[in-house]
Amino acid sequence: MRRPALYSSSPRAPHSAGELPSADAPGAGTLPGTGTAPGTTAEPAAAAAPPKARWQPGGRSFAALLLVSAGLVSGAFLYGQRNVPPKLTQKDIDSAVLRTLQTNTLPSAAAKAADIVRPSVVRVVGYGPEKATPEAKTEKRGRNLAKGKPPEAPEPPGDAERGVGTGVVIVDKGLILTNLHVVAGSEKIKVTFHDGLEAEASVVNVQPENDLAVLQARKIPDDLIAATMRSTDDLQSGDQVVAVGFPFGIGPSVSAGVVSGLKRAFRSPEGKQELSNLIQFDAAANPGNSGGPLVNMDGEVLGIVTAILNPTQARTFIGIGFAVPIENAASAVGTSPF
């Protein structure tokens, strides 16, 4: 006799819409090899895991995320825009330069050149018996007038000022270039530095063919600055120059002009000496400028002021001065700087 099939006595639950019937429901078949063996009881099915939360493009959370992100990007963009400097145009630059020129007084090129070389310029005075030449008497009258004295006032007792000129420091150990005629015949030489220090000096070398002398100061400032020398190879007529010195003992004084010519020759009023290969310039120079530097607009020494041309006995400047090129002057020290 055939045995009836046994089924699970689990209570039947109605199916919700879209839900598949469980394997225990009546009418639910089993795949071959997966059914419950006859005479056995099926294990209860494991409880279903709750569905995982997901970001859905159409959900409210996703829309909120998009709004927040857009706000952050906009804020960063605006912050960057605030910190980017405005772009300057050529018109803005021209306006700023014009406004500066109108509201500020800029130093001239000559003033800047003089400031550079001035710490290296010294006053040179030779002491001894007074010269009896007409030129020496003219210079003495000029020095007296510069000091507020009568033109023919006698020298005070003691050492007489035989000559006053200028020098320029070319080595920071106290080597000074000047003109030979400034110190020739002097029994004692004194130099006064830019900071006011006064010291005796001695002649260590001469170059008569170029009217040059090299002095060595016996005492120097701690911060003595030597002038910078510049070759005259590329010097041209019309180049701007500045002369710094002590005309009639006044100074340091500054005058400006241009190079008037090159390779000029000059004969002294007495006719005793002729100088050649000179720089002609029109920056004002007078007795006392002798031995001082002639510089370019960078304050570099181009030559040593040596003579002025004046066919009268006045011994004053009429627009033509001469300087020994620095190549010749530096060779008086025994070596060329170029």
Secondary structure, DSSP 8 states (H G I E B T S, - for coil): ----------------TT----TTSTT----TTTS--TT-----------------TTSHHHHHHHHHHHHHHHHHHHHHHHHS-----HHHHHHHHHHHHHH-----HHHHHHHHHGGGEEEEEEESS---SHHHHHHHHHHHHHTT--TT----SSS-EEEEEEEEEEETTTEEEEEHHHHTT-SEEEEE-TTS-EEEEEEEEEEGGGTEEEEEESS--TT-----B---TT--TT-EEEEEE-GGG--SEEEEEEEEEEEEEEE-TTSS-EEEEEEEE-S---TT-TT-EEE-TTS-EEEEEEEE--SSSS---SS-EEEEEHHHHHHTTTS---
